[in-house]
């Protein structure tokens, strides 16, 4: 099966139901599909052919839905760009995927000035400005006859680029459908008329929920920015059933003074994923929203592979710490823990998480060397350090390259971050290793506080860690700030950006005792 065929079936079955909402604009399935057909015809008229890559730089909007549908109808491969990236990253993503066209919202036009000259393959720049609606209505509404095979490429998403230039990960129609199926496998069933809220761009994690919602007759509600109180308003007013939040968003929402006392009775599933979640955030979210919280684990390269709902996340299980887990292996995924020689480790031991799923990548786009490093014997190496316990809970200990070795002891930043974030005055925290004359390295914590003049002290944070984890794991220093921590385009905290100043003047970013 291919995406276009199943989308068209959904349009036939749910023609007059709401399909897409953005602000005051509401489209039925028929209206949304008509707009997608018109955009597909416009792209084909430019000379674009099945399998050609088309970049897009946009926020969530009706236009974003148009492009999602239109690209599928014309069998063009979407290459989403990330608004927080700079020109260099945009050029890289478009160039190495050989994009022939770029669709850009007019609010991002300044970010791509001169990009046509910088990308040799780029032939067309389509600007979604005030003339877009009239331009779209002028296009043909005849469904283009285009052959689509399940193994044709559907989308190329890019990795976060934390270890070098971003790598393209291509999904086929078959792979994208499998990923969506597995994503929703443990969720309460989506029923016609249910609504899914997209806070982050559908080019990112939230986009995995767009297609499954549509295929089931649900409505995708789009927000083009994140604000905690506005999010709560929309959740309540639209009776949102499903949504995806990275932990930083969830943390902001549950700390909002207006969160409690609202009517969230329509909510079936609130998924938090893409980064580790602090215990305090998870418990506060459960208090606000009830027994609807789900946590999942996967990567752009292989997903989803682990998931757990409220009954498992907040359970008391002998031999396990569910609150610290990131999920349990899904029925259609495989997970193992490997040592440095790529051999499986026994249950309970810490090593690299490796996984297989029907939604995994076939390889990095035109990068066989990187592919060979990440796919071994059919398994995708995640680069995350973790363990599986006897009850099937998966724990992420940390990224392999974020480990701190202090006096010969391995210290994982997330251990400290979980403890520090329990403090009432700490909103966000990042821990990383810095040079230490005696121990080689020592943890340092950067804490975002609730006020510019916090009452919490460095000694208080150190004592909290010492009591909970042992004195050898406490931070050697603490920095307080009221500014948000730097984050990647997908909302993950950039520890390396915070860490770099402490290592200036050194030719290596590790130190021994």
Secondary structure as the mmCIF struct_conf table of DSSP 4:
data_model
#
loop_
_struct_conf.conf_type_id
_struct_conf.id
_struct_conf.beg_label_comp_id
_struct_conf.beg_label_asym_id
_struct_conf.beg_label_seq_id
_struct_conf.end_label_comp_id
_struct_conf.end_label_asym_id
_struct_conf.end_label_seq_id
HELX_RH_AL_P HELX_RH_AL_P1 UNK A 3 UNK A 13
TURN_TY1_P TURN_TY1_P1 UNK A 14 UNK A 16
BEND BEND1 UNK A 17 UNK A 17
STRN STRN1 UNK A 18 UNK A 22
TURN_TY1_P TURN_TY1_P2 UNK A 23 UNK A 24
STRN STRN2 UNK A 25 UNK A 28
HELX_RH_AL_P HELX_RH_AL_P2 UNK A 29 UNK A 45
TURN_TY1_P TURN_TY1_P3 UNK A 46 UNK A 47
TURN_TY1_P TURN_TY1_P4 UNK A 50 UNK A 51
STRN STRN3 UNK A 53 UNK A 57
BEND BEND2 UNK A 60 UNK A 61
HELX_RH_AL_P HELX_RH_AL_P3 UNK A 62 UNK A 74
TURN_TY1_P TURN_TY1_P5 UNK A 75 UNK A 75
STRN STRN4 UNK A 77 UNK A 80
TURN_TY1_P TURN_TY1_P6 UNK A 83 UNK A 84
BEND BEND3 UNK A 85 UNK A 85
HELX_RH_AL_P HELX_RH_AL_P4 UNK A 87 UNK A 96
TURN_TY1_P TURN_TY1_P7 UNK A 97 UNK A 98
BEND BEND4 UNK A 100 UNK A 100
STRN STRN5 UNK A 101 UNK A 105
HELX_RH_3T_P HELX_RH_3T_P1 UNK A 106 UNK A 112
TURN_TY1_P TURN_TY1_P8 UNK A 113 UNK A 114
HELX_RH_AL_P HELX_RH_AL_P5 UNK A 115 UNK A 118
TURN_TY1_P TURN_TY1_P9 UNK A 120 UNK A 121
STRN STRN6 UNK A 124 UNK A 128
BEND BEND5 UNK A 129 UNK A 129
TURN_TY1_P TURN_TY1_P10 UNK A 130 UNK A 131
HELX_RH_AL_P HELX_RH_AL_P6 UNK A 132 UNK A 137
TURN_TY1_P TURN_TY1_P11 UNK A 138 UNK A 138
BEND BEND6 UNK A 139 UNK A 139
BEND BEND7 UNK A 142 UNK A 142
HELX_LH_PP_P HELX_LH_PP_P1 UNK A 143 UNK A 144
TURN_TY1_P TURN_TY1_P12 UNK A 150 UNK A 151
BEND BEND8 UNK A 152 UNK A 152
STRN STRN7 UNK A 153 UNK A 158
TURN_TY1_P TURN_TY1_P13 UNK A 162 UNK A 163
BEND BEND9 UNK A 164 UNK A 165
STRN STRN8 UNK A 168 UNK A 172
HELX_RH_AL_P HELX_RH_AL_P7 UNK A 173 UNK A 183
TURN_TY1_P TURN_TY1_P14 UNK A 184 UNK A 186
BEND BEND10 UNK A 187 UNK A 187
HELX_LH_PP_P HELX_LH_PP_P2 UNK A 188 UNK A 190
TURN_TY1_P TURN_TY1_P15 UNK A 192 UNK A 193
STRN STRN9 UNK A 195 UNK A 198
BEND BEND11 UNK A 200 UNK A 200
TURN_TY1_P TURN_TY1_P16 UNK A 202 UNK A 203
BEND BEND12 UNK A 204 UNK A 204
HELX_RH_3T_P HELX_RH_3T_P2 UNK A 205 UNK A 207
HELX_RH_AL_P HELX_RH_AL_P8 UNK A 208 UNK A 215
TURN_TY1_P TURN_TY1_P17 UNK A 216 UNK A 217
STRN STRN10 UNK A 219 UNK A 222
BEND BEND13 UNK A 224 UNK A 225
HELX_RH_AL_P HELX_RH_AL_P9 UNK A 228 UNK A 237
TURN_TY1_P TURN_TY1_P18 UNK A 238 UNK A 239
STRN STRN11 UNK A 242 UNK A 245
HELX_RH_AL_P HELX_RH_AL_P10 UNK A 247 UNK A 255
BEND BEND14 UNK A 256 UNK A 256
TURN_TY1_P TURN_TY1_P19 UNK A 257 UNK A 258
BEND BEND15 UNK A 259 UNK A 259
TURN_TY1_P TURN_TY1_P20 UNK A 260 UNK A 261
TURN_TY1_P TURN_TY1_P21 UNK A 265 UNK A 266
STRN STRN12 UNK A 269 UNK A 272
BEND BEND16 UNK A 274 UNK A 275
HELX_RH_AL_P HELX_RH_AL_P11 UNK A 279 UNK A 289
TURN_TY1_P TURN_TY1_P22 UNK A 291 UNK A 292
STRN STRN13 UNK A 293 UNK A 299
TURN_TY1_P TURN_TY1_P23 UNK A 300 UNK A 301
STRN STRN14 UNK A 302 UNK A 308
HELX_RH_AL_P HELX_RH_AL_P12 UNK A 310 UNK A 313
TURN_TY1_P TURN_TY1_P24 UNK A 314 UNK A 314
TURN_TY1_P TURN_TY1_P25 UNK A 318 UNK A 319
HELX_RH_3T_P HELX_RH_3T_P3 UNK A 322 UNK A 324
STRN STRN15 UNK A 327 UNK A 329
TURN_TY1_P TURN_TY1_P26 UNK A 331 UNK A 332
STRN STRN16 UNK A 333 UNK A 338
TURN_TY1_P TURN_TY1_P27 UNK A 340 UNK A 341
BEND BEND17 UNK A 342 UNK A 342
STRN STRN17 UNK A 344 UNK A 344
HELX_LH_PP_P HELX_LH_PP_P3 UNK A 345 UNK A 346
TURN_TY1_P TURN_TY1_P28 UNK A 347 UNK A 348
STRN STRN18 UNK A 351 UNK A 357
TURN_TY1_P TURN_TY1_P29 UNK A 358 UNK A 359
BEND BEND18 UNK A 360 UNK A 360
BEND BEND19 UNK A 362 UNK A 362
STRN STRN19 UNK A 364 UNK A 364
TURN_TY1_P TURN_TY1_P30 UNK A 365 UNK A 366
HELX_RH_AL_P HELX_RH_AL_P13 UNK A 368 UNK A 374
STRN STRN20 UNK A 375 UNK A 376
TURN_TY1_P TURN_TY1_P31 UNK A 377 UNK A 378
STRN STRN21 UNK A 379 UNK A 388
TURN_TY1_P TURN_TY1_P32 UNK A 390 UNK A 391
BEND BEND20 UNK A 392 UNK A 392
STRN STRN22 UNK A 393 UNK A 399
HELX_RH_3T_P HELX_RH_3T_P4 UNK A 400 UNK A 402
STRN STRN23 UNK A 404 UNK A 406
TURN_TY1_P TURN_TY1_P33 UNK A 407 UNK A 408
STRN STRN24 UNK A 409 UNK A 411
HELX_RH_AL_P HELX_RH_AL_P14 UNK A 413 UNK A 420
TURN_TY1_P TURN_TY1_P34 UNK A 421 UNK A 422
BEND BEND21 UNK A 423 UNK A 423
TURN_TY1_P TURN_TY1_P35 UNK A 424 UNK A 425
STRN STRN25 UNK A 426 UNK A 436
TURN_TY1_P TURN_TY1_P36 UNK A 437 UNK A 439
STRN STRN26 UNK A 440 UNK A 449
BEND BEND22 UNK A 450 UNK A 453
BEND BEND23 UNK A 455 UNK A 455
HELX_RH_AL_P HELX_RH_AL_P15 UNK A 458 UNK A 469
HELX_RH_3T_P HELX_RH_3T_P5 UNK A 471 UNK A 473
BEND BEND24 UNK A 474 UNK A 474
BEND BEND25 UNK A 476 UNK A 476
STRN STRN27 UNK A 477 UNK A 481
BEND BEND26 UNK A 482 UNK A 483
HELX_LH_PP_P HELX_LH_PP_P4 UNK A 484 UNK A 486
STRN STRN28 UNK A 487 UNK A 487
TURN_TY1_P TURN_TY1_P37 UNK A 489 UNK A 490
BEND BEND27 UNK A 491 UNK A 491
STRN STRN29 UNK A 493 UNK A 493
HELX_RH_AL_P HELX_RH_AL_P16 UNK A 495 UNK A 500
HELX_RH_3T_P HELX_RH_3T_P6 UNK A 501 UNK A 503
TURN_TY1_P TURN_TY1_P38 UNK A 504 UNK A 505
BEND BEND28 UNK A 507 UNK A 507
BEND BEND29 UNK A 509 UNK A 509
#
